[in-house]
Amino acid sequence: MIARLQRWLVLGSLVVAILWVSAWWFRSPAIAVAGLCVLSLGHAGFLAFEFIASYRVGANDPIQRATAMQYVSAWLAECRIAPRVFCWQQPFRWASIPDRLQPDDRRGAVLIHGFVCNRGFWNPWLRELRAIGRTFVAVNLEPPFGSIDNYARIVDDAIARVTAATGRPPLLICHSMGGLAARAWLRDADGARVHRIVTIATPHRGTWLARFGRTVNGREMRMGGEWLQRVDCEQTSARQVPFTCWYSTSDNIVFPPSVATLPGADNRPVVGQGHVEMAFDERVRRETLALLD
């Protein structure tokens, strides 16, 4: 569903851009170019709002926020990376790298994407896992705007498939809301079925930005919200599973920084990177995949 929605948004934007330029080019090339710039770079304005909010909200957080210049650098990088993910990988290339389930006695991985994403988000990771011959399943969380509780069955099925192929509990690699999907699965599951859970920019304690969320899963990620409190209270098997939590000091979606950490976890900072960018950071990928061994 996310792939279809994002395909229509991309194609619709292209049609609007062509119509705008066609209508204005001979009357006023300057207006034609200005409109094209607004259409092409409009996402930069939304990202700027997110980074400004993150900078202000993070002022009183126990974890020191990034500097203003690091925020600017993160914003520029996010402006560059976001179109590649949301306008190409997810809408058009989400099925380009199929799950790899050949029998293998080495540990495999389950990759779980975040909000308004699909398995295409993980394409660079999937290419590397395929290159090193590891077993993996990258899920699609459906329905995309339903309760996070709905995703537990999808996570459970992926874990079972990888375990059947390898004979070993898999490593769970989760971005953003995907980490909460893993924790929703843990509420009623045997924690021994997974080797470790790695979360990248997951709002374990909610995020300030979720106050604007109107979808069911968006509301569930509000700081101090009922759903997150219930997960914390009911989750007993989570204590049996080691967590590695990557967090950024300039995350534009999950902030303030400390909400992406868990007590007792191996909490690892990434300095000066945005929400999407940090999932493609070379160090994050290298150190996370090293946990397969």
Secondary structure per residue as TSV (DSSP state, phi and psi in degrees):
chain	resnum	aa	ss	phi	psi
A	1	M	-	360.0	-44.0
A	2	I	H	-61.7	-40.9
A	3	A	H	-60.3	-44.0
A	4	R	H	-64.1	-45.6
A	5	L	H	-60.1	-45.0
A	6	Q	H	-72.3	-31.7
A	7	R	H	-62.3	-45.7
A	8	W	H	-64.5	-37.1
A	9	L	H	-65.3	-42.7
A	10	V	H	-65.8	-49.6
A	11	L	H	-65.8	-38.6
A	12	G	H	-62.8	-39.9
A	13	S	H	-65.0	-38.2
A	14	L	H	-64.8	-41.0
A	15	V	H	-64.0	-45.3
A	16	V	H	-60.8	-42.8
A	17	A	H	-62.3	-42.9
A	18	I	H	-65.2	-43.5
A	19	L	H	-64.6	-41.2
A	20	W	H	-62.8	-49.7
A	21	V	H	-64.0	-39.7
A	22	S	H	-63.0	-37.5
A	23	A	H	-74.4	-31.4
A	24	W	H	-108.5	-16.8
A	25	W	T	-57.6	-45.3
A	26	F	T	-80.7	-20.7
A	27	R	T	-86.7	-42.4
A	28	S	-	-158.0	95.7
A	29	P	H	-57.0	-32.1
A	30	A	H	-64.7	-43.7
A	31	I	H	-66.5	-38.6
A	32	A	H	-60.2	-46.1
A	33	V	H	-68.9	-39.5
A	34	A	H	-62.3	-43.9
A	35	G	H	-64.0	-38.3
A	36	L	H	-64.7	-38.3
A	37	C	H	-64.9	-41.0
A	38	V	H	-62.0	-44.2
A	39	L	H	-65.1	-38.2
A	40	S	H	-78.0	-33.0
A	41	L	H	-114.3	11.2
A	42	G	H	-59.0	-33.9
A	43	H	H	-63.5	-26.2
A	44	A	H	-63.9	-34.1
A	45	G	H	-66.4	-43.3
A	46	F	H	-63.5	-41.5
A	47	L	H	-64.7	-36.6
A	48	A	H	-61.9	-42.5
A	49	F	H	-58.8	-44.3
A	50	E	H	-62.7	-44.0
A	51	F	H	-68.3	-37.1
A	52	I	H	-64.5	-43.4
A	53	A	H	-62.0	-42.9
A	54	S	H	-60.8	-42.7
A	55	Y	H	-63.1	-42.9
A	56	R	H	-72.7	-44.7
A	57	V	H	-67.8	-31.9
A	58	G	G	-76.6	-1.2
A	59	A	G	-61.6	-35.3
A	60	N	G	-106.5	14.7
A	61	D	S	-77.6	147.3
A	62	P	S	-59.6	-30.4
A	63	I	S	-88.8	128.0
A	64	Q	-	-65.1	129.7
A	65	R	-	-74.0	166.8
A	66	A	-	-70.2	167.1
A	67	T	-	-75.2	166.1
A	68	A	H	-59.9	-40.5
A	69	M	H	-67.8	-34.9
A	70	Q	H	-66.0	-35.6
A	71	Y	H	-64.5	-42.7
A	72	V	H	-62.3	-43.9
A	73	S	H	-62.2	-41.3
A	74	A	H	-65.0	-39.0
A	75	W	H	-62.3	-45.1
A	76	L	H	-62.7	-41.8
A	77	A	H	-66.2	-39.9
A	78	E	H	-67.1	-36.9
A	79	C	H	-61.0	-32.7
A	80	R	H	-81.1	-39.3
A	81	I	H	-80.8	-38.2
A	82	A	H	-55.9	-45.9
A	83	P	H	-61.0	-36.2
A	84	R	H	-63.0	-39.3
A	85	V	I	-76.8	-50.3
A	86	F	I	-88.2	-16.2
A	87	C	I	-110.8	-5.8
A	88	W	I	-134.9	-63.3
A	89	Q	I	-58.8	-50.6
A	90	Q	H	-77.1	-44.7
A	91	P	H	-74.9	-33.1
A	92	F	H	-116.8	-19.0
A	93	R	S	-123.4	19.3
A	94	W	T	-66.9	-26.1
A	95	A	T	-107.8	12.8
A	96	S	S	-72.0	-24.3
A	97	I	S	-121.9	99.7
A	98	P	-	-69.8	160.1
A	99	D	-	-58.1	146.7
A	100	R	B	-111.2	113.5
A	101	L	-	-127.6	28.3
A	102	Q	-	-66.4	143.3
A	103	P	-	-55.5	134.5
A	104	D	-	-159.4	135.5
A	105	D	S	-88.0	2.8
A	106	R	S	-91.4	157.5
A	107	R	-	-66.0	141.7
A	108	G	-	-107.1	-176.5
A	109	A	E	-133.4	148.7
A	110	V	E	-116.9	125.9
A	111	L	E	-110.5	128.8
A	112	I	E	-125.3	117.0
A	113	H	-	-80.5	178.8
A	114	G	-	-107.7	-160.8
A	115	F	T	-63.2	140.2
A	116	V	T	47.2	37.4
A	117	C	-	-126.6	175.4
A	118	N	-	-144.6	-172.2
A	119	R	G	-64.9	-18.7
A	120	G	G	-62.5	-21.0
A	121	F	G	-55.2	-33.3
A	122	W	G	-91.5	8.3
A	123	N	H	-50.1	-44.8
A	124	P	H	-61.9	-37.0
A	125	W	H	-66.8	-42.8
A	126	L	H	-64.9	-37.7
A	127	R	H	-62.7	-40.6
A	128	E	H	-69.8	-41.3
A	129	L	H	-63.0	-39.4
A	130	R	H	-66.3	-38.5
A	131	A	H	-64.9	-33.8
A	132	I	T	-93.9	4.5
A	133	G	T	75.1	25.3
A	134	R	-	-88.5	150.0
A	135	T	-	-77.1	139.3
A	136	F	E	-156.3	154.8
A	137	V	E	-132.8	128.2
A	138	A	E	-110.5	120.8
A	139	V	-	-88.3	162.6
A	140	N	-	-112.5	120.2
A	141	L	-	-85.6	111.3
A	142	E	S	-128.0	145.7
A	143	P	S	-72.8	147.3
A	144	P	T	-67.4	-22.2
A	145	F	T	-118.6	17.7
A	146	G	S	-88.1	-169.2
A	147	S	-	-69.6	146.1
A	148	I	G	-62.0	-29.2
A	149	D	G	-57.7	-29.6
A	150	N	G	-65.2	-19.5
A	151	Y	G	-85.8	-10.0
A	152	A	H	-59.8	-39.6
A	153	R	H	-64.4	-39.4
A	154	I	H	-65.9	-43.1
A	155	V	H	-63.4	-43.7
A	156	D	H	-60.8	-42.8
A	157	D	H	-63.8	-42.3
A	158	A	H	-64.3	-42.0
A	159	I	H	-61.5	-43.4
A	160	A	H	-63.2	-39.8
A	161	R	H	-67.2	-43.6
A	162	V	H	-68.3	-40.9
A	163	T	H	-63.2	-38.5
A	164	A	H	-63.5	-33.6
A	165	A	H	-80.0	-29.2
A	166	T	H	-111.6	-23.7
A	167	G	S	76.5	10.4
A	168	R	S	-129.6	149.6
A	169	P	-	-63.3	134.0
A	170	P	-	-82.8	165.6
A	171	L	E	-88.0	129.0
A	172	L	E	-95.9	126.3
A	173	I	E	-117.7	118.2
A	174	C	E	-128.7	137.2
A	175	H	E	-112.1	133.0
A	176	S	T	54.8	-124.1
A	177	M	H	-59.0	-22.5
A	178	G	H	-57.3	-33.4
A	179	G	H	-65.5	-34.5
A	180	L	H	-72.6	-32.1
A	181	A	H	-62.9	-39.4
A	182	A	H	-65.0	-40.0
A	183	R	H	-70.2	-33.7
A	184	A	H	-63.1	-39.4
A	185	W	H	-63.6	-38.9
A	186	L	H	-66.4	-21.1
A	187	R	T	-58.2	-37.3
A	188	D	S	-120.6	10.9
A	189	A	S	-108.4	166.8
A	190	D	-	-85.8	114.4
A	191	G	G	-61.7	-20.4
A	192	A	G	-69.4	-9.9
A	193	R	G	-76.7	-10.0
A	194	V	-	-124.9	149.7
A	195	H	S	-78.0	-47.2
A	196	R	E	-165.0	154.7
A	197	I	E	-116.7	121.4
A	198	V	E	-105.4	124.7
A	199	T	E	-114.5	138.1
A	200	I	E	-119.0	111.4
A	201	A	S	57.5	45.7
A	202	T	-	-93.3	132.2
A	203	P	-	-80.1	71.6
A	204	H	T	-59.4	-31.2
A	205	R	T	-115.5	28.3
A	206	G	-	83.5	-178.6
A	207	T	B	-145.1	144.7
A	208	W	G	-56.0	-37.3
A	209	L	G	-67.4	-21.5
A	210	A	G	-67.7	-11.1
A	211	R	G	-63.3	-19.2
A	212	F	G	-93.8	-2.8
A	213	G	-	-71.0	138.4
A	214	R	-	-118.1	-10.5
A	215	T	S	-82.1	165.0
A	216	V	H	-60.9	-49.8
A	217	N	H	-70.4	-27.7
A	218	G	H	-64.4	-43.9
A	219	R	H	-66.1	-32.2
A	220	E	H	-68.4	-15.4
A	221	M	T	-98.0	14.7
A	222	R	B	-74.6	141.9
A	223	M	T	-61.6	130.5
A	224	G	T	73.7	10.8
A	225	G	-	-72.2	161.0
A	226	E	H	-62.6	-40.5
A	227	W	H	-64.1	-45.6
A	228	L	H	-66.3	-37.5
A	229	Q	H	-63.6	-39.4
A	230	R	H	-66.0	-41.1
A	231	V	H	-61.1	-44.8
A	232	D	H	-63.5	-38.3
A	233	C	H	-76.2	-37.8
A	234	E	H	-90.8	-12.3
A	235	Q	-	-85.0	101.3
A	236	T	-	-99.0	-39.2
A	237	S	G	-69.2	-17.9
A	238	A	G	-61.3	-28.3
A	239	R	G	-69.8	-16.2
A	240	Q	G	-88.4	-10.9
A	241	V	S	-109.1	126.4
A	242	P	-	-71.5	138.1
A	243	F	E	-114.8	140.1
A	244	T	E	-116.6	122.0
A	245	C	E	-118.2	110.5
A	246	W	E	-84.9	132.4
A	247	Y	E	-137.0	152.5
A	248	S	E	-110.6	146.0
A	249	T	T	-81.4	-0.6
A	250	S	T	-142.9	38.6
A	251	D	-	-68.0	130.1
A	252	N	S	-91.4	-4.3
A	253	I	S	-116.1	-47.6
A	254	V	S	-104.1	101.4
A	255	F	-	-153.6	157.9
A	256	P	S	-65.9	166.8
A	257	P	G	-55.0	-36.5
A	258	S	G	-66.4	-18.2
A	259	V	G	-69.8	-14.9
A	260	A	G	-92.8	9.5
A	261	T	-	-110.9	163.0
A	262	L	-	-129.4	141.2
A	263	P	T	-61.0	133.2
A	264	G	T	81.2	-4.0
A	265	A	S	-85.2	166.4
A	266	D	E	-83.8	87.5
A	267	N	E	-87.6	120.6
A	268	R	E	-119.1	123.0
A	269	P	E	-83.4	148.9
A	270	V	E	-122.3	124.4
A	271	V	-	-93.7	126.8
A	272	G	S	69.0	40.2
A	273	Q	-	-130.4	150.6
A	274	G	-	-82.3	178.1
A	275	H	T	-62.7	-45.3
A	276	V	T	-81.3	-41.6
A	277	E	G	-56.1	-39.7
A	278	M	G	-66.9	-24.1
A	279	A	G	-70.6	-15.7
A	280	F	G	-113.4	12.8
A	281	D	-	-69.1	134.1
A	282	E	H	-61.1	-41.0
A	283	R	H	-65.6	-43.1
A	284	V	H	-60.0	-45.8
A	285	R	H	-67.9	-42.8
A	286	R	H	-63.6	-48.9
A	287	E	H	-71.2	-30.2
A	288	T	H	-71.2	-46.7
A	289	L	H	-67.1	-24.0
A	290	A	G	-65.1	-22.0
A	291	L	G	-75.0	-7.1
A	292	L	G	-66.8	-27.1
A	293	D	-	-95.6	360.0
